[in-house]
Amino acid sequence: MPDQPSPRLFARRDRLLLTLLAAAGFILGVRGILHYGYMGQDFASHRAVILSYPEGFSYALTNPPGLYWLGSGIRHHISTTYYLELTALVFLGLNTAGLWLLYRFFWQSITHWQLRYAAAAFITFVPLRVIHSIVIAADAFTIPAFALVALFTLRLVDDPRRIFSWIGLSLSLSAALLCKYTFVGLFPPLGLMLAVTLVRQLPKGRRLRWAMVGIAALLIPAGIFSHEMRESEKVNGATTYGHWKAEGTPSVMRWQDILTVQKSDMAVLAAPEYVKGALYGFRKYSYPALLHVSSLTDTLNFFQKVPPEISTAWGHRTQDDVGRTRTARSQAFQIWAVRLGLLYSVLALAGTVFCGALGLQSLFSRKPLLPNATVVITALAAGYYAVILFNLPRVGDPYTAGYWLPRLVLPALIVFFSLGFVLVDFTLQHREQPGPMARGLLYAFTGYTAAVCAIFVGFLT
């Protein structure tokens, strides 16, 4: 029979394995920092604002001030020479902590230990997460901030009378919105889940009191976002004006490009690079294909070998952008990754639809089919993803500008990949006769995932 969750959540062997996984992911990130992996997309512009903050910051930019405040603080108070490396190291530490919070959700959502370990390994080493855990950009904040909001939300869904959880939710969501505007997408699922929880778990006489507490808690981050948008409007900012196509003009990325695949998508199985393969060409590939290849490979070569003329020695490091290319070995690994990874993209899509449907049933039913942890992360991930998804047809130049890149929906994609494992677990859990065939599939799937993770590490080192 499937293993039942431990009362302590993590058994001793779980803690040992997860510590090894998190440590390996941390070491991978440190190696990336030493080889300038933190110099990602728009690095030069981010560095310029960090150097000139606060005078150089404006709400005309695409990000709120969180990134620049952190980088500038490290530069002024710790090191003017290694502030870039130290900023990336802070991001790495935050993302490692965020991983542990996500592990908790996996353990509450998945019953088979083999699938728990496979999900934890996949999310730890998937290139999308590894790369953007150190790249100096606002995206590096998103996994730890999302995981923290999810943790407080889960505690409130379990018991809405936890005042410190309301405070934690308010503070964590406020901090998230100071780092990334996309967190505004969490408000609808938060409002729905918490409203249903208040009605179902509290007697009529106590609902109003706790509803007022909830409204007050959410008004603070809502006020922060409203202020940011007003400031952006004053300066014709990218978020309020610059991203969007002219009114009345046709969409560049249409819904058929977003929701369906096309014949040319087969070419992404060759793991093309962002520039050389012209991934951003006008309707060259569908949105699902672009998302798949850029989630499972190093599309922009941030973790590839540094040119020999660029020193990585600690005393002779550069602060200028570093270009790099793939070796033949790295390209071969990435081709295998994008092909073998098709299974996980398909499972992510199926698992998201499945958990979305069962999540709604579980939210409103007295006999839920999914645990609260799964319902919470599914709903929050859907809200985060919706902000980008539903605006893609409105963007003026989504292909060239890279609005299809997975970094923009990083925590949502991490959750969606994990829901593929939840779907496999649910299917095996509800078989009438698990038997040796089911156990064989479990071990085969776990071994397959281990091999794919090894391939990821192969081209990220």
PyMOL commands that set and color helices and strands:
alter all, ss='L'
color gray80, all
select helices_A, chain A and resi 12-34+43-52+66-77+83-109+113-125+127-132+138-158+163-177+181-201+204-234+238-242+255-259+263-270+287-296+314-316+328-340+342-364+372-389+392-394+406-429+435-460
alter helices_A, ss='H'
color red, helices_A
deselect
rebuild
show_as cartoon
